[in-house]
């Protein structure tokens, strides 16, 4: 009868170490795992930069609109126009816009697509004009408004001057609240600062009324007070 040879102490220790510390993966498995990690990381980065997870309409490029201020003398309103592009790869929705404007009250915000404005070749009303009321300006459709990838809209902030005592008082920067739309996933909202527009950066504004443009120095309130006299 043959008896098995007893394992040496060295063999027992080696077997125990193999249990505690698994042997390294083969080269092929390591390459496959590394490639998977790289693909996942790249997908997350591209998705984030493309605005798939968080609305990022103004990221990735520079933009800006002119400093034209529309005047509605009949209603006593001034509309400060701001260009909002969507450079991301997903449709975003503008819910509202806020602005600290000492001496003026924000009445409403309307939107007109840049494409429809260019096709019309005019600063007049858009084809989707809402019926106006005493506190509602005539141009464009009211918020919320969706902006498809690669498109842009003009947001017009309609303001009613309430005091012209301090027309050069600094205004805050306009900010817009955006999301992906009703019921969209993920349900993320974000504030976008409309910082690149010259109206909010202390640049010179000009008043436009009835096809005539008046070159006026100062901010929107100064323009409003002078144009609505």
C-alpha contacts under 8 A as a table, 3 or more apart, distances in Angstrom:
res1	aa1	res2	aa2	distance
7	X	11	X	6.14
7	X	12	X	6.62
8	X	11	X	5.29
8	X	12	X	6.42
9	X	12	X	5.17
9	X	13	X	6.27
10	X	13	X	5.20
10	X	14	X	6.23
11	X	14	X	5.12
11	X	15	X	6.19
12	X	15	X	5.21
12	X	16	X	6.25
13	X	16	X	5.09
13	X	17	X	6.22
14	X	17	X	5.14
14	X	18	X	6.29
15	X	18	X	5.18
15	X	19	X	6.55
16	X	19	X	5.24
16	X	20	X	6.38
17	X	20	X	5.04
17	X	21	X	5.69
18	X	21	X	5.19
18	X	22	X	5.50
18	X	23	X	6.63
19	X	22	X	6.11
25	X	29	X	6.18
25	X	30	X	6.24
26	X	29	X	5.47
26	X	30	X	6.31
27	X	30	X	5.18
27	X	31	X	6.17
28	X	31	X	5.21
28	X	32	X	6.23
29	X	32	X	5.08
29	X	33	X	6.12
30	X	33	X	5.16
30	X	34	X	6.09
31	X	34	X	5.13
31	X	35	X	6.11
32	X	35	X	5.16
32	X	36	X	6.22
33	X	36	X	5.09
33	X	37	X	6.32
34	X	37	X	5.18
34	X	38	X	6.29
35	X	38	X	5.11
35	X	39	X	6.15
36	X	39	X	5.12
36	X	40	X	6.18
37	X	40	X	5.22
37	X	41	X	6.13
38	X	41	X	5.18
38	X	42	X	6.02
39	X	42	X	5.15
39	X	43	X	6.05
40	X	43	X	5.12
40	X	44	X	6.24
41	X	44	X	5.23
41	X	45	X	6.22
42	X	45	X	5.07
42	X	46	X	6.04
43	X	46	X	5.18
43	X	47	X	5.95
44	X	47	X	5.08
44	X	48	X	6.08
45	X	48	X	5.16
45	X	49	X	6.11
46	X	49	X	5.18
46	X	50	X	5.78
47	X	50	X	5.07
47	X	51	X	6.20
47	X	52	X	5.12
47	X	53	X	6.57
48	X	51	X	5.26
48	X	52	X	5.96
48	X	53	X	5.82
48	X	54	X	6.81
49	X	52	X	7.75
49	X	56	X	7.63
49	X	88	X	7.72
50	X	56	X	7.45
50	X	88	X	5.02
50	X	89	X	5.35
50	X	90	X	7.57
51	X	54	X	5.32
51	X	55	X	5.11
51	X	56	X	4.97
51	X	57	X	7.20
51	X	88	X	5.21
51	X	89	X	6.26
51	X	90	X	6.45
52	X	55	X	7.03
52	X	88	X	7.87
52	X	89	X	6.98
52	X	90	X	6.20
53	X	186	X	6.52
53	X	188	X	7.87
54	X	186	X	7.87
54	X	188	X	6.27
54	X	189	X	7.68
54	X	190	X	7.57
55	X	88	X	7.76
55	X	92	X	6.60
55	X	178	X	6.95
55	X	179	X	6.13
55	X	180	X	6.89
55	X	188	X	7.41
55	X	189	X	7.27
55	X	190	X	6.56
56	X	59	X	5.56
56	X	86	X	7.74
56	X	87	X	7.57
56	X	88	X	6.09
57	X	85	X	6.34
57	X	86	X	4.11
57	X	87	X	5.02
57	X	88	X	5.16
57	X	92	X	7.27
58	X	61	X	6.91
58	X	62	X	7.77
58	X	84	X	7.39
58	X	85	X	6.21
58	X	86	X	6.04
58	X	87	X	5.94
58	X	88	X	7.67
58	X	192	X	7.67
59	X	62	X	7.98
59	X	87	X	6.70
59	X	88	X	7.56
60	X	87	X	6.97
61	X	87	X	7.33
62	X	196	X	7.87
63	X	83	X	7.86
63	X	85	X	7.68
63	X	196	X	6.62
63	X	197	X	7.91
64	X	82	X	7.79
64	X	83	X	6.26
64	X	196	X	5.46
64	X	197	X	4.94
64	X	198	X	7.30
65	X	81	X	7.67
65	X	82	X	6.09
65	X	83	X	5.28
65	X	197	X	5.79
65	X	198	X	7.30
66	X	81	X	7.90
66	X	197	X	7.43
66	X	198	X	6.99
67	X	80	X	7.86
67	X	81	X	7.35
67	X	197	X	7.54
67	X	198	X	5.85
67	X	199	X	5.39
67	X	203	X	7.52
67	X	204	X	6.86
67	X	205	X	4.93
67	X	206	X	6.35
68	X	80	X	6.91
68	X	81	X	6.63
68	X	205	X	5.89
68	X	206	X	5.07
68	X	207	X	6.03
68	X	208	X	6.62
69	X	78	X	6.62
69	X	79	X	5.58
69	X	80	X	4.78
69	X	81	X	6.43
69	X	205	X	6.49
69	X	206	X	5.74
69	X	207	X	4.81
69	X	208	X	6.03
69	X	220	X	6.85
69	X	223	X	7.59
70	X	78	X	5.56
70	X	79	X	4.77
70	X	80	X	6.45
70	X	81	X	7.69
70	X	207	X	5.80
70	X	208	X	4.93
70	X	209	X	6.14
71	X	76	X	7.79
71	X	77	X	6.19
71	X	78	X	4.63
71	X	79	X	6.33
71	X	207	X	6.52
71	X	208	X	6.08
71	X	209	X	5.29
71	X	224	X	7.32
71	X	227	X	7.06
71	X	228	X	7.65
72	X	75	X	5.67
72	X	76	X	5.80
72	X	77	X	5.08
72	X	78	X	5.99
72	X	79	X	7.83
72	X	209	X	7.12
73	X	76	X	4.74
73	X	77	X	6.49
73	X	227	X	7.97
73	X	228	X	6.03
74	X	77	X	7.88
75	X	134	X	7.28
75	X	137	X	7.94
76	X	160	X	6.42
76	X	161	X	7.91
76	X	228	X	6.57
77	X	137	X	7.59
77	X	158	X	6.27
77	X	159	X	5.55
77	X	160	X	4.85
77	X	161	X	7.34
77	X	224	X	7.84
78	X	158	X	5.59
78	X	159	X	5.25
78	X	160	X	6.43
78	X	161	X	7.94
78	X	224	X	5.93
79	X	156	X	5.57
79	X	157	X	5.24
79	X	158	X	4.26
79	X	159	X	6.12
80	X	156	X	5.47
80	X	157	X	5.14
80	X	158	X	6.54
80	X	159	X	7.77
80	X	199	X	7.51
80	X	220	X	6.99
81	X	154	X	6.33
81	X	155	X	5.73
81	X	156	X	4.38
81	X	157	X	6.37
82	X	154	X	5.53
82	X	155	X	5.10
82	X	156	X	6.19
82	X	157	X	7.81
82	X	194	X	7.68
82	X	197	X	6.50
83	X	152	X	7.02
83	X	153	X	5.94
83	X	154	X	4.57
83	X	155	X	6.18
83	X	197	X	7.48
84	X	152	X	5.59
84	X	153	X	5.43
84	X	154	X	6.18
84	X	155	X	6.94
84	X	194	X	7.69
85	X	147	X	7.74
85	X	150	X	7.28
85	X	151	X	6.03
85	X	152	X	3.90
85	X	153	X	6.31
86	X	91	X	7.73
86	X	92	X	7.43
86	X	147	X	6.39
86	X	148	X	6.84
86	X	149	X	5.59
86	X	150	X	5.53
86	X	151	X	5.71
86	X	152	X	5.81
87	X	149	X	6.27
87	X	150	X	5.44
87	X	151	X	7.62
88	X	91	X	7.74
88	X	149	X	5.79
88	X	150	X	7.10
89	X	149	X	5.13
89	X	150	X	7.52
90	X	148	X	6.73
90	X	149	X	5.42
90	X	180	X	7.90
91	X	146	X	6.68
91	X	147	X	5.61
91	X	148	X	4.34
91	X	149	X	5.47
91	X	180	X	6.42
92	X	146	X	5.67
92	X	147	X	5.45
92	X	148	X	6.63
92	X	149	X	7.95
92	X	178	X	6.58
92	X	179	X	5.71
92	X	180	X	4.65
92	X	181	X	6.67
93	X	144	X	6.52
93	X	145	X	5.51
93	X	146	X	4.18
93	X	147	X	6.12
93	X	178	X	5.35
93	X	179	X	5.30
93	X	180	X	5.60
93	X	181	X	5.55
94	X	97	X	7.95
94	X	143	X	6.74
94	X	144	X	5.34
94	X	145	X	5.34
94	X	146	X	6.28
94	X	147	X	7.77
94	X	176	X	6.74
94	X	177	X	5.98
94	X	178	X	4.52
94	X	179	X	6.81
95	X	143	X	5.94
95	X	144	X	4.52
95	X	145	X	6.96
95	X	176	X	7.38
95	X	177	X	5.51
95	X	178	X	5.60
95	X	179	X	7.42
96	X	109	X	7.59
96	X	143	X	6.35
96	X	144	X	6.70
96	X	176	X	5.79
96	X	177	X	5.46
96	X	178	X	7.57
97	X	109	X	7.04
97	X	174	X	6.86
97	X	175	X	5.63
97	X	176	X	4.29
97	X	177	X	6.28
98	X	174	X	5.82
98	X	175	X	5.52
98	X	176	X	6.47
99	X	106	X	7.48
99	X	171	X	7.78
99	X	172	X	6.10
99	X	173	X	6.42
99	X	174	X	4.69
99	X	175	X	6.63
100	X	171	X	5.88
100	X	172	X	4.93
100	X	173	X	7.39
100	X	174	X	7.53
101	X	104	X	5.57
101	X	105	X	6.91
101	X	106	X	7.79
101	X	170	X	7.85
101	X	171	X	4.95
101	X	172	X	6.48
102	X	105	X	7.97
102	X	169	X	6.85
102	X	170	X	7.66
102	X	171	X	6.49
103	X	161	X	6.01
103	X	162	X	5.35
103	X	163	X	4.69
103	X	164	X	6.56
103	X	165	X	7.91
103	X	166	X	7.35
103	X	167	X	7.44
103	X	221	X	7.42
104	X	159	X	6.14
104	X	160	X	5.47
104	X	161	X	4.16
104	X	162	X	5.10
104	X	163	X	6.76
104	X	221	X	7.22
105	X	159	X	5.44
105	X	160	X	5.26
105	X	161	X	6.42
105	X	162	X	6.92
106	X	157	X	6.90
106	X	158	X	6.03
106	X	159	X	4.57
106	X	160	X	6.60
107	X	135	X	6.16
107	X	136	X	6.80
107	X	157	X	7.76
107	X	158	X	5.62
107	X	159	X	5.52
107	X	160	X	6.73
108	X	135	X	7.60
108	X	136	X	6.24
108	X	137	X	7.08
108	X	142	X	7.67
108	X	157	X	6.32
108	X	158	X	5.43
108	X	159	X	7.47
109	X	142	X	6.20
109	X	143	X	6.68
109	X	155	X	6.60
109	X	156	X	5.58
109	X	157	X	4.72
109	X	158	X	5.99
110	X	137	X	7.81
110	X	139	X	6.74
110	X	140	X	5.14
110	X	141	X	5.15
110	X	142	X	4.50
110	X	143	X	6.22
110	X	155	X	5.73
110	X	156	X	5.30
110	X	157	X	6.86
110	X	158	X	7.85
111	X	139	X	7.87
111	X	140	X	5.00
111	X	141	X	5.34
111	X	142	X	6.30
111	X	143	X	6.98
111	X	145	X	7.07
111	X	153	X	6.30
111	X	154	X	5.59
111	X	155	X	4.59
111	X	156	X	6.26
112	X	116	X	7.15
112	X	117	X	6.94
112	X	126	X	6.45
112	X	139	X	7.81
112	X	140	X	5.01
112	X	141	X	6.76
112	X	153	X	5.55
112	X	154	X	5.27
112	X	155	X	6.70
113	X	116	X	5.42
113	X	117	X	6.38
113	X	151	X	7.90
113	X	152	X	6.17
113	X	153	X	4.14
113	X	154	X	6.03
114	X	117	X	5.11
114	X	118	X	6.12
114	X	151	X	7.73
114	X	152	X	5.75
114	X	153	X	5.00
114	X	154	X	6.07
115	X	118	X	5.10
115	X	119	X	6.12
115	X	152	X	7.82
116	X	119	X	5.03
116	X	120	X	6.05
116	X	126	X	7.26
117	X	120	X	5.15
117	X	121	X	6.13
117	X	122	X	6.50
117	X	123	X	6.93
117	X	126	X	7.12
118	X	121	X	5.04
118	X	122	X	7.34
124	X	139	X	7.26
125	X	129	X	6.27
125	X	138	X	7.00
125	X	139	X	4.74
125	X	140	X	6.39
126	X	129	X	5.40
126	X	139	X	6.21
126	X	140	X	5.32
127	X	140	X	7.76
128	X	140	X	6.11
128	X	141	X	6.01
129	X	138	X	6.59
129	X	139	X	5.68
129	X	140	X	4.76
129	X	141	X	5.53
130	X	138	X	6.62
130	X	139	X	7.34
130	X	140	X	6.66
130	X	141	X	5.64
130	X	142	X	7.31
131	X	138	X	6.90
132	X	135	X	7.70
132	X	136	X	5.16
132	X	137	X	5.97
132	X	138	X	5.31
133	X	136	X	4.93
133	X	137	X	7.43
134	X	137	X	7.99
137	X	158	X	6.54
141	X	145	X	7.89
142	X	145	X	7.34
146	X	181	X	7.72
147	X	151	X	6.12
147	X	152	X	6.39
147	X	153	X	7.11
148	X	151	X	5.52
148	X	152	X	7.84
161	X	164	X	7.16
161	X	221	X	6.91
161	X	224	X	6.86
161	X	225	X	6.96
163	X	166	X	7.41
163	X	167	X	7.98
164	X	167	X	5.38
164	X	221	X	7.53
164	X	222	X	7.60
164	X	225	X	6.06
166	X	169	X	5.57
167	X	219	X	7.75
167	X	221	X	5.50
167	X	222	X	4.86
167	X	225	X	7.62
168	X	218	X	6.95
168	X	219	X	6.73
168	X	221	X	7.37
168	X	222	X	6.56
171	X	200	X	7.25
172	X	200	X	7.24
173	X	193	X	6.98
173	X	194	X	6.64
173	X	195	X	6.30
173	X	200	X	5.51
173	X	201	X	7.72
174	X	193	X	6.32
174	X	194	X	5.53
174	X	195	X	7.34
174	X	200	X	7.11
175	X	191	X	6.34
175	X	192	X	5.48
175	X	193	X	4.49
175	X	194	X	5.62
176	X	191	X	5.57
176	X	192	X	5.13
176	X	193	X	6.55
176	X	194	X	7.32
177	X	189	X	6.80
177	X	190	X	5.74
177	X	191	X	4.64
177	X	192	X	6.36
178	X	189	X	5.63
178	X	190	X	5.48
178	X	191	X	6.42
178	X	192	X	7.30
179	X	187	X	7.21
179	X	188	X	5.85
179	X	189	X	4.62
179	X	190	X	6.51
180	X	184	X	5.72
180	X	185	X	7.36
180	X	186	X	7.83
180	X	187	X	7.09
180	X	188	X	7.21
180	X	189	X	7.79
181	X	184	X	5.45
183	X	187	X	7.16
184	X	187	X	5.95
185	X	188	X	7.64
194	X	197	X	6.36
194	X	200	X	7.88
195	X	200	X	6.62
195	X	201	X	6.93
196	X	200	X	7.75
196	X	201	X	7.25
197	X	200	X	5.86
197	X	201	X	6.56
198	X	201	X	4.86
198	X	202	X	6.47
198	X	203	X	5.00
198	X	204	X	7.49
199	X	202	X	6.15
199	X	203	X	5.72
199	X	204	X	7.12
199	X	205	X	6.38
199	X	219	X	6.69
199	X	220	X	6.99
200	X	203	X	7.29
202	X	218	X	7.52
202	X	219	X	6.36
203	X	218	X	7.15
203	X	219	X	6.92
204	X	216	X	7.17
204	X	217	X	5.08
204	X	218	X	5.18
204	X	219	X	6.16
205	X	215	X	7.51
205	X	216	X	6.21
205	X	217	X	6.07
205	X	218	X	6.11
205	X	219	X	5.74
205	X	220	X	6.24
205	X	223	X	6.86
206	X	213	X	6.85
206	X	214	X	5.88
206	X	215	X	4.88
206	X	216	X	5.07
206	X	217	X	7.13
206	X	223	X	6.86
207	X	213	X	5.63
207	X	214	X	5.13
207	X	215	X	6.59
207	X	216	X	6.78
207	X	223	X	6.33
207	X	224	X	7.81
207	X	227	X	7.01
208	X	211	X	6.52
208	X	212	X	5.64
208	X	213	X	4.36
208	X	214	X	6.32
209	X	212	X	5.35
209	X	213	X	6.45
216	X	223	X	6.27
217	X	222	X	7.77
217	X	223	X	7.40
218	X	221	X	7.95
218	X	222	X	5.73
218	X	223	X	6.76
219	X	222	X	5.45
219	X	223	X	6.37
220	X	223	X	5.00
220	X	224	X	5.97
221	X	224	X	4.89
221	X	225	X	6.05
222	X	225	X	5.29
222	X	226	X	6.20
223	X	226	X	5.27
223	X	227	X	5.94
224	X	227	X	5.18
224	X	228	X	5.87
225	X	228	X	5.42
225	X	229	X	6.26
226	X	229	X	5.61
